[in-house]
Amino acid sequence: MEAQRRLGCLTSFFWLLLGSPSLPQAPEDHHIGAMYLTAVRGDDSFFELTAVIMLDGQQMASYNSTDRKLVLNVNWLYQVVGRKLIQEKKADLEGSERDFRWGMENWAWYHNHSRGTQMVQQILACELNRGVQVVSRFRFAYQGQEVLWLDELKGTWEATGPAKKQFGHFLEERVYWFQEAERFVREECPFLMKMVLPFWHLRVPTPPEVTVTRHDAKDGSVIFTCLATGFYPSSILLRWTLEVRGEAADTGYACVVEHTTLDVPVFYPAPEKPSWLMPRDQALGVGAAAVLVLSPAVGVILWKKKKTDSGEQIAVSEQEMTSLDCPEVCPQEPTNPGVSLSPDPSTEAGQSTPVGDRGNC
């Protein structure tokens, strides 16, 4: 029973599958709560459990077994949830480390993975539309391959063919794990969301930070990149515009950004061709660093092939994008200990609808 209680709260989960799309975000009357977990086991008994809790794409809390701290990323969450419930969830996560360690050790023995790294990835989520649950999700992956999921339409658990053979013995012995997981996505997840959502309006709107870069390839093509980071609300519109200025065909591009925090669309001109080019090895290093630092973002890329001697026309790829599928780009709540908690009076007057609230990144 203790393991069941722990799993019921553990079901918070990180990095489901590298190839799977992240959960989309939703309008104000439609909310998505998601919990992610990654458990990693390596040689020499190394083990690490990482948990992340998200609501509408914004990180609410995180946990790591290395320091065993449950970190709240929203300053008012402690007041809303309460100390007792937070301590219970932290204790459940700590106890769940033993469950996952046990499971991964047994899987390693069964599959002869005595050496090398093991990884388990799970995600559980629920969606509420005007306070009514409309979707519940469960995904389970081992070594980067999805092996088990909850079929919402059929109301049954489904597994891939190889998974039934590889994990059948475990699924039969630990059926209660998945019973508790199903209980979580259908009962506990919506309960926690309903507890927090009345205070969701306390989030502070933040304008985007925009960076426009240029890359000149050796084949003569040019790539412009427009990157927006650190904004809230999460809906945003990025598009390219071109104003040709004389013979300078590779200038005049601008990234146009529209966001609810901006009174008017803002134009960010693309850089002109530099008078000098960085050595290729240095450019690759800078590009890699930029990816590491700025990857939690929304961006659009414009590709332009220069005119040839035969007068080939410029080809432009122009995109309109929203950030509804990019949960990492949401800003962290500012610290404001003196904030007064009061439920949202059901969308106050004057609150504008997010611009570009359509599509996925």
N, C-alpha and C positions, 0 to 999 in steps of 0.2 A: 504493500500500500504506500510505503514511503516513496518508492521509486515512481509509482503512478503520480503521486502528488507533485514530485519534482518535475516530472516530464510535462505535466500540465502547465507548469509555469515556464519551463525551459524553452518551449517551442518558440524561441526567438532566434532568427537565423540570418546568416551573412554569406554572400557569394554563392548563390545557388548553383548556377552553371554558367561558365564563361560565355557560352554561346546563347544563353537564354536572354530574351529581352527583359528589362527590369519592369516593375509594375508601373503602369501609367498613373498619372495623377488625375485629379478630377475637379469639377466645379465645386462651389461652396456648399451645395446641398448634397454632394456625393463625396464621401471620404473613404480613404483606404488606410488601414492599419496593417503593417507588415513587420514580422520578426524574422531575423536572419541569424543563422549560426554556422560557424565553421569550426570543426574539430580536426586538429592535425596531430598525427603521431609519427615520430621519427625513430631513428636508431638510438640506442642507449636510453630507452624509456622516456624520451622527450615527448611531452604532451602539452597542447595548448588549446584552449577553448575561447572563441571570440563570439560575442553576441552583440547585435545591434537592433535597436527598436526604432521604427520609423512610423510617422503619421503624415499622410499626404506628402510624402517625399522629404520631410524634414526629420533629421535625426533627433530623437527624443532622449535616448539613453544608450549607454554601451557598457559592456562588461568584458574583462579579460582575465583569464585564470592565472596569469603571471603575477599580478598584484592583487587579484580578487577584490577589485573595487567596482561598484556600480556607479557610473558617472552619469549625472543628469545634465543634459545639454540645453535644457530650457529652464530658466531661473524660477519660474512660477510653478513648475511641475511638482516640486516637493510639497508646496502648500496644498495643491489640489489632491494629490494621491495620498499623502500622509506618511508619516514615518513608519508606522507599523506595517503597512502594505509594502513599502519599499524594502524594509528589512526582510520580510518574508520572501520576496522575489530574489533578493540577493542570496539568501540561504538556499533557496531552491536551485539557483544557478551553481552555487558551490557544490551542492550535493550531486548535481547532474554530471559534474566532471567524472565522478566515479562510474556512473552509468555508461558514459561514452567511452571512457578508457577501457572498461570491461568489454564493451561491444567491439571496439576496434582491435583489441588484443585477440579476441576470439575469431574475428574475421581474418586477421593476419595468419593465425594458426591454420584456419580452415583452407585458406587460399595460398598457403606456403609463402606469405609475404613476410618472412622473418627479417628481411632487411629492406631498406628503402623507406620512403615516406608514404603514409596513408592519409587520405583526406575524406572527411564526410561533410556534406553540405546539405543544409535543410532550409526550407522557407515555409512559414505558415502565415496566412493573411486572411483578412476579411474586409468586405466593403459594405458600407452603409449608405443608403439613399433615403434622405429625409428621415433618418432614424431607424429605417427598416433594413435588416441584413439582406443583401441580394446576392452576394458571392462569398464563398469560402474557398481557400486554396491550401494545398499541401504538396510539397515536392521534396523528394529525397534523392540525393546523388552520392555515389561512392566512386572515388578515383576519377572524378570528372564526368561520370556517366549517370544520367538519370535512370533510376531503377524502380521507383515507386511513386505513385501520385494518387490523389483523391479525385475520382471522376465525379464532378459536381452534378452532372445531369443524371447519371445512373445511381449516384449515391453509394458507389462501391469503390474499393481499393483496386487499383490496377498496377500491374508490374510487367516489365519487359520480359520476353522469353528467357534470355540468359539470366535475368535477375531471379526468376522463379527457381531456376536450378541452383544458382549460387547462394541465394539467401533464403531459400524455402525453409530450411531447418531453423534459421534464426527467427523468421517471421512467425512460425508456429509456436516457438518458445516464448516470444515476447509480443504476443498479440495485444496485450494491454497497453504497450507503448503507443500503438496506433489508435487504440480506442481513446486514450487520453489526448492524443493529438487531434482527433476528430472532435472531441469535446471542447478543446481549446478554441478551434477555429469557429465553432458554432455557438459557443456560450461565453467563454472568458474573453476572447478577443473583442466581440462587440460590447461586452460589459465595460471593459477598460476604455474603449473609445468613447462611449456615452458619458463616462466620468470626466474625460478630458475635453471633449468638444465644446461644451458651454463656455470654456475659457480660451478657445482657439483664436478669438479676435485680438488677444493680447500681443500677437506677433507684430513686429515693427516692420513696415514696408522699407525696403532698402533698394536704392537704384543700382543698376549694373555697372561694373567696371569693364570697359571695353578695350580690347587690344586688336589692332589690325596689322597684320604682317604680310610680307611679300617674299616670295621665293622665285628666283630666276634659275631655271633648269638649263643644263648644257645643251638640250635640244632646241632651245629657243622659246620654250613655253614658259608661262608665268602663272604662279599660283598665289592668289590672295586669300588670306584666312582672317575671318572675323570671329573673335572669341569674347563671350560675355560671361562674367563670373560674379558670384557674391550677391545675387539679387533675390528679392522677395517682394511680392508673390512670384510664384514659379512660372507663370505664363509670360512669354516674351516673344517678340517677333523680330527676326533679323532678315534683312533683304539687301540685295546689291542694287546700286544704281550707277549709271555711266553717263558722264557728260564729257564728250570728246572735245578736247581743246586743241584745235589746229591739227598739226601733224603728229602731236604727241599721243599716239594711239594707245600707249601703255599707261597713260595717266588719266585722271578724271574719274576713276572708280571711287566709290564711297560705300561704306557699310551703314545702312540706315537701321537704327534701333528704336523700337517702340515698346514702352513699358508703362505700367500704371503710375509709377513714380515720376515719370517724365511728362511735363506739360505738353510738349510737342515732340515729334520724331526728331532724333538727334543724328546728324551726319558725321561719320568718322572717315576722313579721307584715307585712301590707301597710299602707302609710301611710293614715291617715285623710284625709278631705277637708280641704285647707288652708283657712285663714281668708282667704287672699288668693291671687289668681291672677297669674302672671307674664304680661306683655304677650306677644301671640302671636309677634312678631318675635324677642323674646329667647328664648322657649320653643323656637322652631325652631332657633335657634343652639345652645342647650344640647343639644337632641336630636341635632343633627348631630355635635356634638363627642363625645357619648356613643357614637354609632355608630362613629366613627373610632377611639376608644380601646378600646371594649369588644367590637368585632365578633368577635375570636377567642374565642368563648364558646359556651356552650349555654344556651338559655333557653326558657321557656314563657310564653305570653301568655294571660291570662284576660280575656275580654270580658264585660261585664255591662251590660245596659240597665236603667236605673232604672225603677221602677214609675211607671205613668201614673195619671191620675185614675180611669181605669176599672178600676184594680186589676190591671193587666197583671203577670203573673208575671215574676220575674227569670229571665233566660236566662244560663246559665253554660256556658262552654266549658272543659272540664277536660281536660288532656293529661298523659300520661306519656311522658317522652322520655328517650332515652339519647344519649350523645355519641359513639356508635361511628362516626358519619359526619362528625365535626368535628375534623379533625386539628390545627387551629390552637390548640386549647385546652390542649394538653399543656404542662406547665411545663418550663422549661429546667433541665438538670442543674446542681446546685450544684457549685461548684468544691471538689474534695477531692483534692489532689495525692497524699495519702498513702494513697489507697484501694488495697486489695490485690485484684488481679485473680485470680479463681478461677471456673472454670465453674460454672454453676448446677447444683446437685445434684438436677436433675430435680424441680422444685417441692417446696421444703422443707415440712415439716410446719408447720401453723399458718397457712399463707398462705391467706387467704380468697378465695373467688370473687367477682369484681366484681359489685356490686349492679346490677340492671337491665341485665344483659348481653343485651339483645335490642333489635331495631328499629334505626332510623336517625333522626338528627336531622331 
